[in-house]
Amino acid sequence: MVGIKELYGKMGGRQGYHIVISCPPGEGTPEQLLELMREFAQAFLGEDYEAVYSVHADKEHCLGHLVFNSVNMYTGKKYEYKKGDWKYEIRTFFFLLEELGYEVKKGAHLAIKAEKMKRFRRLDTINEEYSKENLEAFFTKGSFAFETPRVLTPDVKYLLKPKNPYQQKFYAKLYRMRIVEKCRFQYKSARFKEDLERMHMLQEEYLFLRRKDINGVADVVTKIGLAKLNIKKLTEKQKTLYQERADLKRKCVTDNNILDFYTSEPKYRKQLEDIKSEKKKLQGEKHVAERCLKESLYVGLLVP
């Protein structure tokens, strides 16, 4: 678990989560609870988070403990937990299904069986929006983001070739990650959406390095410094423009002054928009350059 945190640079903050599942006194055996812990870990975490679980029976009832890593093995993102998630969202969801008369089967896929049905029916075969992944996204983010991933990157062979070893590393990672795009139209391909968006960001980084003729980390740091300096200069120019406009407005005491003020308005607006546009462009380049410094060139993907 520590290795995964180090890999993604996520050593700070919450290190992991601890969940306790217990049986009422007199019910269940350690072996049954251990199997329940295994099923729960698989259903709750899938293959995304490293976990360890165990059971002890030194109390008057059996207790199971589950500890899992706070960092996702494949995306490097931290597990999002809001107070009450488990109690008020996930377990309440199963409870309400059962209250409506459905028998619920929890596992790799969620399945239900209504009265008089002979067999269970998987929710995602009714509608993919009810797949386990999409329901978990709904509980985590509070909104449905069900969609087919868009193609975000062109074929790498059509990109300009790298000029140096530093650019080559980014190009190679982008090339390897394109395997995800081959899965974008498969069943349940929505789970690759984050990887596709990540590829789009990586492409921005590579094209930035190529356009700016970057040879290494030192060049990136220099570009960031220049961008900050130019942004500062533009900000000062913007403040001067504001001040000059305010002074001109205060001098509007005659009809001619007022006419001059309003006549010069389009030119003032154009100057202001040009400054803002240039600042936005520089801030975008600075942001991409900073991402380049943080970019991990390791690729670990789980794809079919």
C-alpha positions in Angstrom: 0.0 0.0 0.0 2.8 2.4 0.8 4.4 1.6 -2.6 1.2 2.6 -4.4 1.1 5.9 -2.4 4.8 6.6 -3.3 4.1 5.7 -6.9 1.4 8.4 -7.3 2.9 10.9 -4.8 0.0 10.6 -2.4 1.8 10.1 0.9 -0.1 12.8 2.8 -3.6 13.0 4.2 -5.8 10.0 5.1 -3.8 6.8 4.8 -6.7 4.3 4.6 -10.1 3.3 5.9 -11.2 0.8 8.5 -14.6 -0.9 8.4 -15.9 -3.3 11.1 -18.6 -5.9 10.4 -20.0 -7.9 13.3 -22.5 -10.7 13.9 -25.1 -10.5 16.7 -24.2 -12.8 19.7 -25.0 -16.4 18.9 -25.2 -15.9 15.1 -22.7 -17.0 12.5 -19.3 -18.7 12.6 -15.9 -17.3 12.0 -15.7 -19.2 8.7 -19.1 -17.7 7.6 -18.0 -14.2 8.5 -14.7 -14.6 6.8 -16.5 -15.5 3.6 -18.8 -12.5 4.1 -15.8 -10.3 4.5 -14.4 -11.6 1.2 -17.6 -11.0 -0.6 -18.0 -7.5 0.9 -14.5 -6.5 0.0 -15.0 -7.6 -3.6 -18.4 -6.0 -3.9 -17.4 -2.7 -2.2 -13.9 -2.2 -3.5 -13.6 -4.4 -6.6 -10.1 -4.5 -8.0 -9.3 -0.8 -7.4 -8.1 -0.6 -3.9 -5.7 -2.9 -2.0 -7.3 -4.3 1.1 -6.7 -6.8 4.0 -9.4 -8.3 6.1 -9.6 -10.7 9.0 -12.0 -12.2 11.6 -11.6 -12.8 15.3 -13.9 -14.6 17.7 -12.4 -13.7 21.1 -15.6 -11.8 22.0 -19.1 -13.0 22.7 -19.7 -12.5 19.0 -17.6 -12.6 15.7 -16.0 -9.5 14.5 -14.6 -8.8 11.0 -12.1 -6.0 10.2 -11.4 -4.6 6.7 -8.7 -2.1 6.1 -8.1 -0.6 2.6 -5.7 1.8 1.0 -6.9 5.3 0.4 -5.2 5.5 -3.0 -6.7 3.8 -6.1 -4.2 1.3 -7.6 -5.0 2.2 -11.2 -5.9 5.9 -11.2 -3.8 7.2 -8.3 -6.9 9.1 -7.1 -7.9 9.2 -3.4 -11.0 7.4 -2.3 -13.8 10.0 -1.9 -15.6 9.6 1.5 -18.2 11.8 2.9 -19.4 11.3 6.4 -22.2 8.8 6.5 -21.5 7.3 3.0 -21.8 3.7 4.0 -24.6 4.1 6.5 -26.8 6.5 4.7 -26.2 5.8 1.1 -24.9 2.4 0.1 -26.5 0.2 2.9 -29.6 2.3 2.8 -29.9 1.6 -1.0 -29.9 -2.2 -0.4 -32.3 -1.7 2.5 -34.8 0.2 0.3 -34.7 -2.4 -2.4 -35.5 -5.1 0.2 -38.3 -2.9 1.6 -39.8 -2.8 -1.8 -40.0 -6.6 -1.8 -36.9 -7.4 -3.8 -34.4 -10.0 -2.8 -30.9 -8.6 -3.4 -27.8 -10.4 -4.4 -24.6 -8.5 -3.9 -21.4 -9.5 -5.6 -19.3 -8.6 -8.7 -22.7 -7.5 -10.1 -25.9 -6.4 -8.4 -28.9 -8.6 -9.0 -32.5 -8.6 -7.8 -35.4 -11.0 -7.7 -39.0 -10.0 -7.3 -41.7 -12.1 -5.9 -42.6 -15.0 -8.2 -39.4 -14.6 -10.3 -37.6 -17.9 -10.6 -34.1 -16.4 -11.1 -32.2 -13.2 -10.2 -31.9 -10.5 -12.8 -28.8 -8.3 -13.0 -29.5 -4.6 -12.7 -27.1 -3.6 -15.5 -29.0 -5.9 -18.0 -32.1 -3.8 -17.3 -30.3 -0.6 -18.0 -26.5 0.0 -18.0 -27.2 3.1 -15.9 -27.9 0.7 -13.0 -24.6 -1.0 -13.2 -22.6 -1.2 -10.0 -20.0 1.2 -11.3 -22.6 3.9 -12.3 -24.5 3.5 -9.1 -21.3 3.9 -7.1 -20.5 7.0 -9.1 -24.0 8.4 -8.3 -23.4 7.8 -4.6 -19.9 9.3 -4.6 -20.5 12.3 -6.8 -24.2 13.0 -6.3 -25.0 13.0 -10.0 -25.1 10.6 -12.9 -22.3 10.9 -15.4 -23.3 8.0 -17.6 -22.0 8.5 -21.1 -20.0 6.9 -23.8 -16.3 8.1 -23.7 -15.4 10.5 -26.5 -12.3 10.1 -28.6 -10.0 12.7 -27.2 -6.7 12.0 -29.0 -5.8 11.5 -32.6 -3.7 8.5 -33.7 -0.2 9.1 -32.3 1.3 8.4 -35.7 -0.1 11.7 -36.9 1.5 13.7 -34.2 4.9 15.4 -34.7 7.7 13.1 -33.7 9.7 13.9 -30.6 13.0 15.8 -31.0 14.8 14.6 -28.0 14.8 11.9 -25.2 12.7 14.1 -22.8 9.9 14.5 -25.4 10.3 10.8 -26.3 9.2 9.8 -22.7 5.9 11.7 -23.0 5.4 10.4 -26.6 6.0 6.8 -25.5 3.5 7.1 -22.6 0.9 8.5 -24.8 1.5 5.7 -27.3 1.1 3.0 -24.7 -2.0 4.6 -23.2 -3.8 4.5 -26.5 -4.7 0.9 -25.9 -7.6 2.3 -23.8 -9.2 3.8 -26.9 -9.5 0.4 -28.4 -11.9 -0.4 -25.6 -14.0 2.7 -25.8 -17.0 1.2 -27.6 -17.0 -2.0 -25.6 -19.8 -2.9 -23.1 -19.3 -0.9 -19.9 -16.5 1.2 -21.5 -17.6 4.2 -19.5 -15.1 3.1 -16.8 -12.3 4.1 -19.1 -13.6 7.7 -19.3 -11.0 9.0 -16.8 -8.2 7.3 -18.6 -9.3 8.8 -21.9 -9.4 12.3 -20.3 -6.0 11.7 -18.8 -4.7 10.9 -22.3 -6.1 14.2 -23.5 -4.1 16.0 -20.8 -1.0 14.0 -21.7 -1.4 15.0 -25.3 -1.5 18.6 -24.3 1.7 18.2 -22.3 3.5 16.5 -25.2 2.4 19.1 -27.8 3.5 21.9 -25.4 7.0 20.3 -25.2 7.1 19.9 -28.9 5.9 23.4 -29.8 8.2 25.1 -27.3 11.2 22.9 -28.3 11.7 21.7 -24.7 14.8 19.6 -24.1 14.5 18.8 -20.4 13.2 19.8 -17.0 15.4 22.9 -16.9 13.7 24.2 -20.0 10.3 23.6 -18.4 11.2 25.5 -15.3 12.5 28.4 -17.4 9.2 28.5 -19.3 7.3 28.6 -16.0 9.4 31.4 -14.8 9.0 33.4 -18.0 5.2 32.8 -17.9 5.0 34.1 -14.3 7.1 37.2 -15.2 4.9 38.0 -18.3 1.7 37.4 -16.3 2.9 39.9 -13.7 3.8 42.5 -16.4 0.4 42.1 -18.0 -1.3 42.4 -14.6 0.5 45.7 -14.0 -0.5 46.9 -17.4 -4.1 46.0 -16.7 -4.0 47.9 -13.4 -2.6 51.0 -15.2 -5.3 50.7 -17.8 -8.0 50.6 -15.1 -6.4 53.6 -13.3 -6.2 55.7 -16.5 -9.8 54.9 -17.3 -10.9 55.9 -13.8 -8.9 59.2 -14.0 -10.5 60.0 -17.4 -14.0 59.3 -16.0 -13.4 61.7 -13.1 -12.4 64.5 -15.6 -15.8 64.2 -17.3 -17.1 67.7 -16.4 -18.1 69.0 -19.8 -20.0 67.6 -22.7 -16.9 67.3 -24.7 -15.2 65.3 -21.9 -18.2 63.0 -21.7 -18.2 62.5 -25.5 -14.4 61.7 -25.5 -14.9 59.2 -22.7 -17.7 57.3 -24.5 -16.0 57.5 -27.9 -12.8 55.9 -26.5 -14.8 53.1 -24.8 -14.4 50.5 -27.7 -10.6 51.1 -27.8 -10.3 50.7 -24.1 -12.4 47.5 -24.2 -10.2 46.1 -27.0 -7.0 46.8 -25.0 -8.5 45.2 -21.9 -9.7 42.1 -23.8 -6.3 41.6 -25.4 -4.5 41.8 -22.1 -7.0 39.3 -20.5 -6.7 37.0 -23.5 -2.9 37.0 -23.4 -2.9 36.4 -19.6 -5.3 33.4 -20.0 -3.0 31.9 -22.7 0.1 32.3 -20.5 -1.7 30.9 -17.5 -2.8 27.9 -19.6 0.8 27.3 -20.7 2.1 27.7 -17.2 -0.4 25.1 -15.9 0.5 22.6 -18.6 4.2 23.2 -17.9 3.7 22.6 -14.2 1.8 19.3 -15.1 4.9 18.3 -17.1 7.1 18.5 -14.0 4.7 16.4 -12.0 4.0 13.8 -14.8 4.7 10.2 -13.8 5.9 8.4 -16.9 4.9 5.1 -15.5 1.8 3.5 -17.1 -0.2 0.9 -15.2 -3.5 0.1 -16.9 -5.9 -2.8 -16.4 -7.6 -3.3 -19.8 -9.3 -6.3 -21.3 
